[in-house]
Amino acid sequence: MEDYLRWMEQADEDFKTARILINQGVYYASVFFSHQAIEKALKSILLKHGKDPGKIHSLPELADMLESETGISIPENIRLAIQEVNPHYVITRYPDAANGIPARAYTQTKAKEILDKCKEVLEWSRLNLH
């Protein structure tokens, strides 16, 4: 299996995990896994084009790299989804970033909103892997 396909498969697994965590009421972790899924999906596209995404975790930075190094144009709705999900990489993990306890900072509504944005980015990413 090609390396980029492994990254996309893991992105899909992270998305499934995010969905399971919502159903279990673990909203902050669901949001974290949504971020992870998007990160891996964007990296899979870069890898398909022979670009090394490195250890970057910033979704907007990965999106910029994707546009500049592959010539793929990112639609506005995808760019907005990426920008909205990006801060949650830190907020879901650290009390000082969340201004409280991350496990208490998220609601089911917010987690589902982030999961929907994740789904949108993953669907777009799959189209750019073919």
C-alpha beads as a LAMMPS data file, in Angstrom:
LAMMPS data file: protein, C-alpha beads

130 atoms
129 bonds

1 atom types
1 bond types

-500.0 500.0 xlo xhi
-500.0 500.0 ylo yhi
-500.0 500.0 zlo zhi

Masses

1 110.0

Atoms # bond

1 1 1 0.000 0.000 0.000
2 1 1 1.245 3.456 -0.900
3 1 1 2.325 5.605 2.043
4 1 1 -0.233 8.334 1.287
5 1 1 -3.035 5.737 1.358
6 1 1 -1.966 4.641 4.848
7 1 1 -2.224 8.246 6.004
8 1 1 -5.727 8.577 4.536
9 1 1 -6.795 5.269 6.063
10 1 1 -5.646 6.502 9.474
11 1 1 -7.493 9.789 8.878
12 1 1 -10.656 7.745 8.303
13 1 1 -10.011 5.759 11.492
14 1 1 -9.502 8.989 13.462
15 1 1 -12.818 10.248 12.062
16 1 1 -14.539 7.034 13.228
17 1 1 -12.945 7.466 16.656
18 1 1 -14.223 11.051 16.844
19 1 1 -17.742 9.819 16.056
20 1 1 -17.534 7.059 18.693
21 1 1 -16.306 9.532 21.294
22 1 1 -19.296 11.829 20.657
23 1 1 -21.620 8.878 21.193
24 1 1 -19.807 8.149 24.465
25 1 1 -20.067 11.783 25.617
26 1 1 -16.325 12.431 25.457
27 1 1 -16.620 15.630 23.462
28 1 1 -13.185 17.189 23.935
29 1 1 -11.461 14.009 22.727
30 1 1 -13.827 13.794 19.764
31 1 1 -12.792 17.291 18.726
32 1 1 -9.114 16.372 19.112
33 1 1 -9.544 13.323 16.858
34 1 1 -11.389 15.445 14.288
35 1 1 -8.312 17.675 14.150
36 1 1 -6.090 14.627 13.810
37 1 1 -8.190 13.269 10.944
38 1 1 -7.937 16.528 9.004
39 1 1 -4.202 16.780 9.647
40 1 1 -3.594 13.266 8.320
41 1 1 -5.868 13.778 5.310
42 1 1 -3.994 16.936 4.269
43 1 1 -0.675 15.174 4.797
44 1 1 -1.858 12.269 2.640
45 1 1 -2.421 14.630 -0.296
46 1 1 1.028 16.152 0.165
47 1 1 2.587 12.689 0.303
48 1 1 0.755 11.634 -2.863
49 1 1 2.479 14.544 -4.612
50 1 1 5.886 13.560 -3.262
51 1 1 6.011 16.354 -0.674
52 1 1 7.156 15.754 2.900
53 1 1 4.716 17.435 5.319
54 1 1 7.122 17.006 8.221
55 1 1 5.892 17.307 11.787
56 1 1 3.556 20.239 11.135
57 1 1 0.329 20.214 13.174
58 1 1 -1.064 23.562 12.013
59 1 1 -3.900 22.876 9.599
60 1 1 -3.701 26.288 7.869
61 1 1 0.045 25.813 7.434
62 1 1 -0.534 22.383 5.867
63 1 1 -3.209 23.889 3.607
64 1 1 -0.830 26.664 2.516
65 1 1 1.880 24.080 1.818
66 1 1 -0.581 21.991 -0.140
67 1 1 -1.541 24.935 -2.356
68 1 1 1.975 26.226 -2.877
69 1 1 3.680 22.870 -3.454
70 1 1 1.020 20.965 -5.400
71 1 1 -0.954 23.709 -7.127
72 1 1 -4.194 22.321 -5.701
73 1 1 -6.630 25.115 -4.953
74 1 1 -8.512 24.806 -1.667
75 1 1 -12.151 25.954 -1.869
76 1 1 -13.260 28.651 0.574
77 1 1 -15.585 26.331 2.536
78 1 1 -12.724 23.859 3.093
79 1 1 -10.335 26.653 4.063
80 1 1 -12.892 27.960 6.588
81 1 1 -13.416 24.484 8.071
82 1 1 -9.650 24.065 8.435
83 1 1 -9.322 27.440 10.164
84 1 1 -12.153 26.722 12.578
85 1 1 -10.861 23.303 13.637
86 1 1 -7.209 24.341 13.925
87 1 1 -7.173 25.951 17.430
88 1 1 -8.676 22.848 18.991
89 1 1 -5.393 20.958 18.643
90 1 1 -4.173 22.849 21.706
91 1 1 -7.448 23.756 23.438
92 1 1 -8.521 20.103 23.730
93 1 1 -5.321 19.167 25.533
94 1 1 -4.213 21.904 27.909
95 1 1 -6.120 23.597 30.749
96 1 1 -4.223 26.850 30.282
97 1 1 -5.189 26.966 26.596
98 1 1 -8.808 26.064 27.353
99 1 1 -9.065 28.554 30.244
100 1 1 -10.320 25.597 32.249
101 1 1 -10.508 21.844 32.018
102 1 1 -10.684 20.728 28.376
103 1 1 -12.922 17.773 29.283
104 1 1 -15.536 20.264 30.513
105 1 1 -15.087 22.844 27.756
106 1 1 -16.973 21.080 24.948
107 1 1 -20.610 20.276 24.329
108 1 1 -22.177 17.646 22.128
109 1 1 -23.314 20.408 19.769
110 1 1 -19.799 21.789 19.374
111 1 1 -18.257 18.339 18.921
112 1 1 -20.822 17.491 16.209
113 1 1 -20.176 20.822 14.491
114 1 1 -16.432 20.080 14.395
115 1 1 -17.095 16.491 13.234
116 1 1 -19.198 17.829 10.347
117 1 1 -16.360 20.149 9.320
118 1 1 -13.962 17.215 9.533
119 1 1 -16.213 15.102 7.312
120 1 1 -16.320 17.909 4.752
121 1 1 -12.524 18.181 4.647
122 1 1 -12.063 14.409 4.436
123 1 1 -14.501 14.132 1.534
124 1 1 -12.650 16.922 -0.306
125 1 1 -9.315 15.259 0.477
126 1 1 -10.444 11.922 -0.970
127 1 1 -11.363 13.691 -4.226
128 1 1 -7.784 15.016 -4.395
129 1 1 -6.270 11.570 -3.957
130 1 1 -7.741 10.221 -7.215

Bonds

1 1 1 2
2 1 2 3
3 1 3 4
4 1 4 5
5 1 5 6
6 1 6 7
7 1 7 8
8 1 8 9
9 1 9 10
10 1 10 11
11 1 11 12
12 1 12 13
13 1 13 14
14 1 14 15
15 1 15 16
16 1 16 17
17 1 17 18
18 1 18 19
19 1 19 20
20 1 20 21
21 1 21 22
22 1 22 23
23 1 23 24
24 1 24 25
25 1 25 26
26 1 26 27
27 1 27 28
28 1 28 29
29 1 29 30
30 1 30 31
31 1 31 32
32 1 32 33
33 1 33 34
34 1 34 35
35 1 35 36
36 1 36 37
37 1 37 38
38 1 38 39
39 1 39 40
40 1 40 41
41 1 41 42
42 1 42 43
43 1 43 44
44 1 44 45
45 1 45 46
46 1 46 47
47 1 47 48
48 1 48 49
49 1 49 50
50 1 50 51
51 1 51 52
52 1 52 53
53 1 53 54
54 1 54 55
55 1 55 56
56 1 56 57
57 1 57 58
58 1 58 59
59 1 59 60
60 1 60 61
61 1 61 62
62 1 62 63
63 1 63 64
64 1 64 65
65 1 65 66
66 1 66 67
67 1 67 68
68 1 68 69
69 1 69 70
70 1 70 71
71 1 71 72
72 1 72 73
73 1 73 74
74 1 74 75
75 1 75 76
76 1 76 77
77 1 77 78
78 1 78 79
79 1 79 80
80 1 80 81
81 1 81 82
82 1 82 83
83 1 83 84
84 1 84 85
85 1 85 86
86 1 86 87
87 1 87 88
88 1 88 89
89 1 89 90
90 1 90 91
91 1 91 92
92 1 92 93
93 1 93 94
94 1 94 95
95 1 95 96
96 1 96 97
97 1 97 98
98 1 98 99
99 1 99 100
100 1 100 101
101 1 101 102
102 1 102 103
103 1 103 104
104 1 104 105
105 1 105 106
106 1 106 107
107 1 107 108
108 1 108 109
109 1 109 110
110 1 110 111
111 1 111 112
112 1 112 113
113 1 113 114
114 1 114 115
115 1 115 116
116 1 116 117
117 1 117 118
118 1 118 119
119 1 119 120
120 1 120 121
121 1 121 122
122 1 122 123
123 1 123 124
124 1 124 125
125 1 125 126
126 1 126 127
127 1 127 128
128 1 128 129
129 1 129 130
